[in-house]
Amino acid sequence: MKKLSKTDAKKQIEEFFSEIKNKTPKEIKKIKKLSMRFNVPLKEKRKLFCKKCYSAYRNSKIRIKNRYKIIECKKCGHFSRWKI
C-alpha cells in the first residue's frame, strides 16, 4: 500500500463521492475508514449512504415530517433521520 498525505486522502474522498451511485458497500466502507484514518470529516457526504449497511441511497423512500427528513434504506430497511 502506498503512503498517502492528508491532502491526497481528501482529493480521493471528494473524487469518490462525486459518483457514489455506482459504488458498492465494500468501497463505501473503505472510503469511510480512509476518512477516519486521516481525520477528514465527511460532513454532508455521510447523508449519501446508509450507516448500517453502507449501501448508497438509490430509489430509497424519503419522507419529510416535523422538520425531519426520514430516509428508509431499500436494502436493510434502516431509517436515517436528518434535521432540516
Buried (B, 14 or more C-beta within 10 A) or exposed (E): EEEBEEEEBBEBBEEBBEEBEEBEBEBBEEBBEBBEEBEBEBEEBBEBBBEEBBBBBEEBEEEEEEEEBBBBBBBEEEEBEEEE
